[in-house]
Amino acid sequence: MLVFLSHKEILLSGLIAIGGVSITSLVYIGLVKVGVVGDVLERIGISLGVMFSYIFFFQYYLLKQYKKQKQRLEQEIMLRKVSNSLFYNVLEADLTLDKVLGDNSLALSRFLGTHNNSYEAIIEAIVHKLVREDFQEEYLQRFSRQNILKMFASKQTNFEYEFVERSDGVNYHWVKTYVCVYQDYHSGNVRIVSHVKNIQKEKERELAFINQAQRDSLTNLYNKMVTQDLIINTLENIKPNSKHALYLIDLDNFKNVNDSFGHAAGDIVLTQIADKLRQSFRETDIVGRIGGDEFLVMLKNIHDLDVVAKKAEQISTICREIIGKNGHRIEISLSIGICIIPLDGQSFDEIFKKADKALYKAKNRGKNSFAFYTDLN
């Protein structure tokens, strides 16, 4: 068994070795001068000198090893401090034994109130106490012990996952988990190391960029392409027996506004109409600008067809008068074509064409009105 001496002990041993060599050399020189040294004593002196020289170099080697060991220890302490500063963000576990490892993992267990070292128990606690509800099912599936072992068996050793959790136990933030799966060299067990990073600021920038790309630059409503995609997605996932309404809205004689008051005034009209439409519908509904003075709205999950007509009357009334930049009033009227889903169709192209025909009917009535597609029959 190798025993490492302290720094002082190694230095002291080295001094003793040097002293021993020095004393031996002096004694040998003195004996030579007085003529006492014979062949035997000469050999003893040389042997002692060599022995002390070996001791000296051995102590020098130990000193170098001590310095290396000290440096490694300092690096380990530094890394451990960094790891501990991550709070519970590092999770280590032996999946084969269903057991968490390391101080951070045990601290996480105490933080969650599980009071045991089971990996599966901690994952379930994370799901129920930290992960936002709309991510819980997927998180549980991705981080289940069975799923990760299956991934490792198929040679997949790492993955990333973004979700929303209450990192501090109170406020929700976007986070990303980096996961590494490996096989322990000594035991052969499958182990996992995961690290959680707060990406709230990056996600906000990403979502802002996506939102900007999805929005009409003037009105901040959904643009034509996104409006169509959102309606198509809704149509593809319609629940049985549910009903929805599609409004195709057109501003009457909008060209006259631009000609009479200028394009800046026309932009104010479009912006205020967009604001009034946004306020008239729910966040779950789809409101978009699909052309210069055309808007498309999908009113979701209606239970009474009378509500559809009342909503058309409401938006026609509130959009009738717009306040211009200089305080002057601009009178506006709307023509609206309406179709009912799935009564009038279930594909985007079909319902849009029928809403457009209903809009044409409303225009022919003298504008400033609305019409259902069923009115055409």
Secondary structure, DSSP 4 states (H G I P E B T S, - for coil): ---PPPHHHHHHHHHHHHHHHHHHHHHHHHHHHTT---HHHHHHHHHHHHHHHHHHHHHHHHHHHHHHHHHHHHHHHHHHHHHHTTTT-EEEEETTTTEEEHHHHHHHHHHHT--S--HHHHHHHHHHHTB-HHHHHHHHHHT-HHHHHHHHHTT--EEEEEEEEETTSSSEEEEEEEEEEEE-TTT--EEEEEEEEE-HHHHHHHHHHHHHHHB-TTT-SB-HHHHHHHHHHHHHTPPTT--EEEEEEEETTHHHHHHHH-HHHHHHHHHHHHHHHHHHS-TTSEEEE-SSSEEEEEE-S-S-HHHHHHHHHHHHHHTSEEE-TTS-EEE--EEEEEEEETTT-SSHHHHHHHHHHHHHHHHHTTSS-EEEGGGG-
